[in-house]
Amino acid sequence: MLGASLNKVFDYFKSRWQSSWNYSLWALLIFPLSPLVGAVTVGFVSLITWLKQSRKINHRPINWGFALLSVLLIVSAGFAQDKTAAFLGLFNFLPFFLLFAAHSALIQTFAQLRQMAWALVIGSMPVVIIGFGQLFLGWSFKFEIFWVVLSWTVRPGGNPPGRIASFFLHANTFAAYLTIVFILGLGLWLEQWAERQRGRGAEGQRGRRERLTATYPLLSQSPIPNPQPPVPSPQSPVSNAQSPIPFIFLTVAVIADFIALIFTNSRNGWAIAIFACLAYALYQGWRILVGGVAAIVSSVLLAAFAPSPVAHIFRWVVPAFFWARLNDDMYPDRPVALMRKTQWEFAWSLAQQHPLTGWGLRSFSTLYNAKMQIPLGHPHNLFLMLSAETGFLNALLFCGLLAWILITGVQLLQKSKYLNTGDRLIFFSYLLAFSGWILLNTVDVTLFDFRLNALSWLIVAAICGVIDRYSQKDRLGSHQN
């Protein structure tokens, strides 16, 4: 009786798998507004996918690597001085490894990559609007429904004051979110722009043909074939090459995200956004744009760090908002203990003292407070934090798994014969967002915000799922040849 009931439950979940991807898209839309609802939805999708594709998930070598890392993290927690805190810290890793494994089996196509990017860009708009109201109109409110089901806290003037944070707890966290959304949104915008250019080219060719035919009627009897109109890409869920609405929306969204990123006053966010713009310009072969961006960046850097006579020249042009933030003139009295260099040195010394098992997850804050008398949640570098809290072996294995995914993704982008131009661009966008996430975590730690952590692992899962599918195609194609 019990077995029959369990079978009915499993059959129900399996039957829901076909629409589970739609649930993931809804989760991405609502994540910034309700992390709890987004988490429950993503967990539900992961469960359904595991039930449906457990064999496929269990046979992937990358998942074996994360399974081994999970075991080693549990062992490390067992050796921690504060075992309770260490085992609680595992929840920032193990559930997301399961999410990654499930969604890398669920996300397999470039159409899904586009849909995921669109959901993120659309979902960012309410958050950015609230942020602008917070910073410029003094909006502030605290709104809760059933405690954490829907919990919005917006502080007037931002957090820290003068830095836009919106629904996020800190401006740096909001900047990390905006950086990822900005990169993916810019990739969608470039794709739309290319589609519109192709459409205009085809329309111009047809127009020239019609004018020639009207002038020289005999041409209408020539055997020259009429040019065919471009076929709109079926991959984009909201895209239509004949409609300007998606392009206009993306233009507004990308500009709004970029402006909000500027007002987060996050140097890390600025640097990665500029890096992304340069990477896209190089990928598109826009040398003039590369030169222009390089000139702007050089001017800002010279205004911030050049010797005084040179710096004063550039400070006539570059606003102090930028150069004073870069060289810390905006915050001249910051304590030494809050400097990243101090935090990194302390984390490295902890790692050297316990190189095998570390001090235990969530231990850095306590140890740093005892040493420096300043509360600090993390050392602003994920990889140093892992080395200090879980040991060098775990940190190296974690970095190795991420590096394997990134390198394999770049190889697929370069060598696969099954990727067309449009697909290459959206895949490049995801690789760029992944690279941006890695760079962010060299100067910050994003995993303590559930929304950012889930979003990061969904992007990695999307890359890994496409790699798995198209690598198999390449292998089958080479065997047939």
Buried (B, 14 or more C-beta within 10 A) or exposed (E): EEEEEEEEEEEEBEEBBEEBBEBBBBBBBBBBBBBBBBBEBBBBBBBBBBBBBEEBBEEBEBBEBBBEBBEBBBBBBEBBEBEEBBBEBBEBBBBBBBBBBBBBBBBBBBBBBBBBBBBBBBBBBBBBBBBBBBBEEEBEEEEEEEEEEBBBBBBBBBBEEEBBBBBBEBBBBBBBBBBBBBBBBBBBBBBBBBBBEBBEEBEEBBEEBEEBBEEEEEEEEEEEEEBEBBEBBEBBBBBBBEEEEBBEBBBEBBEBBBBBBBBBBBBBBBBBBBBBBBBBBEBBEBEEBBEEBEEBBEBBBBBBEBEEEEBEBBBEEBEEEBBBBBBEEBEEEEEEBEEEEBBBEBBBEBBEEBEEBBBBBBBBBBBBEEEBEEEBEBBBBBBBBBBBBBBBBBBEBBBEBBEBBBEBBBEBBEEBEEBEEBBBBBBBBBBBBBBBBBBBBBBBBBBBBBBBBBBBBBBBBBBBBBBBBBBEEBEEEEEEE
